[in-house]
Amino acid sequence: MPAAVQVVFRTDASLAIGTGHVMRCLTLAHALTAQGACCTFICRAHAGHLMARIQAQGFAVQELAMCAPPYAAEGAYPPHAGWLACSWAKDAEQTSAVLAKREADWLIVDHYALDARWEQAVAGFAQKILVIDDLADRAHAGDLLLDSSLNRVAADYTPWISREYIGLFGANYALLREEFRLWRIKSLERRARHPKIQRIQITMGGVDLPNATGAVLAALSACTLAAQVEIDVVMGDVAPHLAAVRAQAAKMLWPTRVHTNIANMAELMAMSDIAIGAAGSTSWERCCLGLPSILVILADNQIVGGFAFEQAGAARVIPHPDAIAKELPRLFADVEANLSAMSARAAALTDGLGAARVARAMGVLV
């Protein structure tokens, strides 16, 4: 029996970074494990890290201790360098020390703060490197580059890569858990039968540092909604405003449930009629299930992606939660036409098979 492919992930979650990078790496790790690969993680112990959650899903984690400041000069490259809370060179040294004890076939790095310098420094400790990115704002030196951003093309990385590599670009490679593919048909059939706005889902990210969730709930309170409307709020248990959101939800005029770290996200989305969410990685989950969305831009790195979804007709973009009071009445004006069109266009963007395609490109799935 051939030895299992050894895959090591270098990624982080924190109150500043959010949870999206770790969550999409977990999705890929599960897809690779299903094909017989052995996956482990390397993560730094930031406030808001998700190492316990990674371990709970069956993966070993090597913890990197926090570094003493200063980490990098003000305005250091790349733009998100500060998210590492460590110099790239020190991080590469620590990561290399962990990798030296393993025989990694693949090192997968998903971190806005790391670039080609780091990738070159650790290259000798893994057979190949897969870089996951969606910003195209810094140099890379990996063997395989994954960017599932809508309308992403290889030319976007021409200024950033000087070596030969294989690129996996576009929505066909969006990393979604198996549950979304399994719920896809049922979700699309339900929407086709009777478009309505009765169940609203709010997903502003696992951390939601600015408490956009609270702002969305406040905006909904100012709207005229039918008595039968129900609201589902999804947050991470590391979200700093979780207690405040729960208290606010208890005072809403409509039944409002707050869910944390749920195991049935696809089912919850499939049963929702419209989502109000951040323009992050959960956008692809909503698209797979044809869930119409109002996207709230919470960070500069969400602007391009958010408006790409709007241009594709898969979502409506608003600049801040207060705009919900104007956007919802527009959707209510012709619910069937608006929701049906948005659902169909969203569902056409991704089919939920991206993780399998990435595994095949890595040679783990044939």
C-alpha positions in Angstrom: 0.0 0.0 0.0 1.5 3.4 -1.0 2.3 5.9 1.8 -0.4 8.5 2.5 0.2 11.9 0.9 1.4 14.2 3.7 -0.2 17.7 3.6 0.7 20.6 6.0 -1.4 23.8 6.2 0.0 27.1 7.3 -2.9 29.4 8.1 -4.2 31.6 10.9 -7.4 32.9 12.5 -7.6 35.9 14.8 -9.8 38.8 15.8 -8.2 40.8 13.0 -7.9 38.1 10.4 -11.3 36.5 11.0 -12.0 32.8 10.5 -12.4 32.4 6.7 -8.8 31.3 5.9 -8.9 28.5 8.5 -12.4 27.4 7.5 -11.6 27.1 3.8 -8.4 25.2 4.6 -10.4 22.8 6.8 -12.7 22.3 3.8 -9.8 21.3 1.6 -8.3 19.2 4.4 -11.4 17.1 4.6 -11.5 16.7 0.9 -7.9 15.5 0.8 -8.4 13.3 3.8 -11.3 11.6 2.1 -8.8 10.6 -0.6 -6.4 9.1 1.9 -4.1 12.1 2.5 -2.8 12.9 6.0 -3.3 16.6 6.9 -1.9 18.7 9.7 -2.0 22.4 10.5 0.5 25.0 11.7 -1.1 28.0 13.4 -0.1 31.0 15.5 -1.7 31.5 18.9 -3.5 34.7 18.1 -6.4 35.9 20.1 -9.3 34.3 18.4 -7.4 31.4 17.0 -9.3 28.3 16.0 -6.9 25.5 16.9 -9.3 23.8 19.2 -11.9 23.7 16.4 -9.2 22.3 14.0 -8.4 19.5 16.5 -12.1 18.8 17.1 -12.4 18.1 13.4 -9.7 15.4 13.6 -6.5 17.3 12.6 -3.3 17.7 14.5 -2.1 21.3 15.1 1.4 22.6 15.7 1.1 25.9 17.7 3.5 28.7 17.0 4.0 31.0 20.0 3.3 34.7 19.7 6.3 36.9 18.9 7.5 39.9 20.8 6.9 43.3 19.0 8.0 45.1 17.0 7.1 42.8 14.1 7.7 45.0 11.0 8.2 48.5 10.0 5.2 50.8 9.6 3.7 50.3 6.1 5.6 47.1 5.6 5.0 45.0 2.5 2.7 43.1 1.9 -0.3 45.2 2.8 -1.5 42.8 5.4 1.9 42.1 7.0 0.7 43.2 10.4 -1.8 40.3 10.5 1.1 37.9 11.1 2.1 39.5 14.4 5.6 38.3 13.6 8.2 39.0 11.0 7.9 36.9 7.9 11.5 35.7 8.4 10.8 34.5 12.0 7.6 32.8 10.9 9.5 31.0 8.1 12.1 29.9 10.6 9.5 28.5 13.0 7.5 26.9 10.2 10.6 25.3 8.8 11.5 23.8 12.2 8.1 22.1 12.2 8.4 20.9 8.7 11.9 19.5 9.3 10.3 16.9 11.5 7.9 15.8 8.7 8.2 14.7 5.1 5.6 17.0 3.6 4.5 16.3 0.0 2.5 19.5 0.0 2.7 22.7 2.0 -0.5 24.7 1.7 -0.3 28.4 2.7 -3.3 30.6 3.1 -2.3 33.9 4.7 -2.5 37.5 3.4 0.6 38.4 5.4 3.0 35.9 3.6 4.5 36.2 0.2 7.2 34.9 -2.1 10.0 35.6 0.4 8.4 33.3 2.9 7.5 30.7 0.3 11.1 30.6 -0.9 12.5 30.3 2.6 10.4 27.2 3.4 10.5 25.6 -0.1 13.2 23.1 0.9 11.0 21.5 3.5 8.1 20.4 1.2 8.0 18.8 -2.2 5.5 21.3 -3.5 3.7 24.5 -2.3 0.1 25.4 -2.9 -0.7 29.1 -2.3 -4.3 30.1 -1.7 -5.0 33.7 -2.4 -7.8 36.0 -3.5 -6.1 39.5 -3.5 -3.4 39.3 -6.1 -1.5 42.0 -4.2 1.9 40.4 -3.5 4.5 38.2 -5.0 4.3 34.4 -4.9 6.7 31.5 -5.5 4.5 28.4 -5.1 4.1 25.5 -7.5 0.3 25.7 -7.5 -1.8 28.9 -7.1 -5.5 28.8 -6.2 -7.6 31.9 -6.5 -11.3 31.2 -6.8 -12.4 34.8 -7.0 -15.1 35.6 -9.4 -13.7 36.5 -12.9 -10.1 35.9 -11.7 -7.7 35.2 -14.6 -4.0 34.3 -14.8 -3.1 37.8 -16.1 -4.0 39.3 -12.7 -0.9 37.5 -11.3 1.5 38.4 -14.1 3.1 41.2 -12.1 3.5 39.0 -9.1 4.9 35.7 -10.3 8.2 35.2 -12.2 8.5 31.4 -12.2 6.5 28.6 -13.8 3.4 27.5 -11.8 0.0 26.0 -12.3 -2.9 28.4 -11.7 -6.4 27.4 -10.6 -8.5 30.4 -11.2 -12.1 31.2 -11.0 -15.3 30.1 -9.3 -15.0 26.5 -10.4 -12.4 26.1 -7.7 -14.4 27.6 -4.8 -13.7 25.5 -1.7 -17.0 24.4 -0.3 -17.8 21.6 2.1 -19.5 18.5 0.8 -22.7 19.4 2.6 -23.3 22.3 0.2 -23.2 20.1 -2.8 -25.6 17.6 -1.1 -28.1 20.4 -0.3 -27.8 22.2 -3.6 -30.6 20.4 -5.5 -33.1 20.6 -2.6 -32.3 24.3 -2.1 -32.7 25.2 -5.7 -36.0 23.3 -6.0 -37.5 25.0 -3.0 -36.7 28.4 -4.3 -38.1 27.6 -7.8 -41.4 26.5 -6.3 -42.3 29.7 -4.3 -39.9 32.6 -4.0 -40.6 34.6 -0.8 -38.9 36.5 2.0 -40.0 34.9 5.2 -36.7 33.6 6.7 -33.7 36.0 6.8 -30.2 34.8 7.6 -27.5 37.2 8.9 -23.9 36.1 8.5 -21.3 38.9 9.1 -18.3 36.6 9.7 -17.1 34.4 12.4 -15.5 37.2 14.4 -17.4 40.4 13.2 -15.0 42.7 15.1 -17.0 45.9 14.3 -20.3 44.3 15.3 -21.9 44.6 11.9 -24.4 42.0 13.1 -25.8 44.4 15.7 -26.0 47.1 13.1 -27.9 44.8 10.7 -30.4 43.9 13.5 -30.9 47.5 14.3 -31.5 48.3 10.6 -34.0 45.5 10.3 -35.8 46.8 13.4 -36.5 50.0 11.4 -38.0 48.0 8.5 -41.6 47.0 8.0 -41.6 43.2 7.9 -44.4 40.7 7.9 -45.3 39.2 11.3 -44.3 35.7 10.0 -40.7 36.7 9.3 -38.0 34.8 11.2 -34.3 35.7 11.5 -31.3 33.4 11.9 -28.0 35.0 13.0 -24.8 32.9 12.5 -21.6 33.8 14.4 -18.5 32.2 15.8 -18.1 31.6 19.5 -15.0 33.8 19.4 -17.0 36.8 18.3 -16.4 39.5 20.8 -19.9 40.9 20.5 -21.7 37.6 20.8 -23.4 38.3 24.2 -24.5 41.8 23.0 -26.0 40.3 19.8 -27.9 37.7 21.8 -29.3 40.3 24.1 -30.3 42.4 21.0 -31.9 39.4 19.3 -34.1 38.7 22.3 -35.6 42.2 21.9 -36.4 41.9 18.2 -40.0 42.1 17.0 -39.6 38.8 15.1 -38.3 35.4 16.3 -34.5 35.8 16.1 -32.2 32.9 16.8 -28.4 33.2 17.3 -26.4 30.2 16.1 -22.7 29.6 16.9 -20.3 27.1 15.3 -23.2 25.1 13.7 -22.7 21.8 12.0 -25.6 22.2 9.6 -24.8 25.5 7.8 -25.9 24.2 4.4 -29.2 23.1 5.7 -29.8 26.5 7.4 -28.9 28.3 4.2 -31.1 26.1 2.1 -34.1 26.9 4.4 -33.4 30.6 4.3 -35.0 32.9 1.7 -32.5 35.7 1.7 -29.1 36.4 3.4 -27.6 39.6 4.6 -23.9 38.9 4.9 -20.3 40.0 4.6 -18.8 39.8 1.1 -16.4 37.1 2.2 -15.9 33.3 1.7 -19.5 32.5 2.7 -20.6 34.2 -0.5 -19.7 31.1 -2.3 -21.7 28.9 0.0 -24.8 31.1 -0.6 -24.2 30.9 -4.4 -24.0 27.2 -4.4 -27.4 27.0 -2.8 -28.9 29.8 -4.9 -29.5 31.9 -1.8 -30.1 35.5 -2.8 -27.9 37.9 -0.9 -27.5 41.5 0.3 -23.8 41.9 0.7 -22.4 44.4 3.2 -18.8 45.6 2.5 -16.9 45.4 5.8 -13.3 45.7 4.6 -11.4 47.1 1.6 -10.4 43.6 0.5 -14.1 42.7 0.0 -14.9 45.6 -2.4 -13.8 44.0 -5.7 -15.3 40.6 -4.9 -18.6 42.1 -3.6 -19.2 44.2 -6.7 -18.3 41.2 -8.9 -21.2 39.3 -7.4 -23.5 42.2 -7.9 -22.4 42.6 -11.5 -23.1 38.9 -12.1 -26.6 39.5 -10.7 -26.0 37.1 -7.8 -26.3 39.7 -5.0 -27.0 43.3 -4.1 -24.2 45.3 -2.5 -24.8 48.0 0.1 -22.0 50.2 1.6 -23.2 49.9 5.2 -26.0 48.2 7.2 -28.2 51.3 7.4 -28.8 50.9 3.6 -30.9 47.7 4.3 -33.9 49.9 5.0 -33.8 51.0 1.4 -32.7 47.8 -0.2 -35.3 45.4 1.3 -38.3 47.4 0.0 -36.9 47.2 -3.5 -36.7 43.4 -3.2 -40.2 43.2 -1.8 -41.5 45.3 -4.7 -41.4 42.2 -6.9 -40.3 39.3 -4.7 -40.8 36.5 -7.3 -38.9 38.2 -10.1 -36.1 39.6 -7.9 -35.4 36.5 -5.9 -35.8 34.1 -8.8 -33.4 36.0 -11.0 -30.8 36.4 -8.2 -31.1 32.8 -7.2 -30.5 31.4 -10.7 -27.6 33.7 -11.4 -26.0 32.9 -8.0 -26.4 29.1 -8.5 -24.8 29.3 -12.0 -21.5 30.6 -10.5 -20.4 27.5 -8.6 -21.5 23.9 -8.3 -19.8 22.9 -5.0 -17.2 20.7 -6.6 -14.2 23.1 -6.2 -12.4 21.1 -3.5 -12.5 18.0 -5.6 -11.0 19.9 -8.5 -8.2 21.2 -6.3 -7.5 17.7 -5.0 -7.3 16.4 -8.5 -4.9 19.2 -9.5 -2.7 18.3 -6.5 -2.6 14.6 -7.7 -4.4 13.4 -4.6 -7.7 12.7 -6.5 -7.3 10.9 -9.9 
